[in-house]
């Protein structure tokens, strides 16, 4: 099983913990479920501007071409 260290802003961490608790799951289990849904065939995560994300494959790099 792979491991990832994920740093979240405090407010997002609290929101995720609350969502996990409301779903009666651990935070880890809830995050796994969210990621599974996000990567399911035919699913694309939303971009910050609300438009569906591109179906282009992710580029292997640490930097996004999108401005922050």
PyMOL commands that set and color helices and strands:
alter all, ss='L'
color gray80, all
select helices_A, chain A and resi 10-22+27-39
alter helices_A, ss='H'
color red, helices_A
deselect
rebuild
show_as cartoon
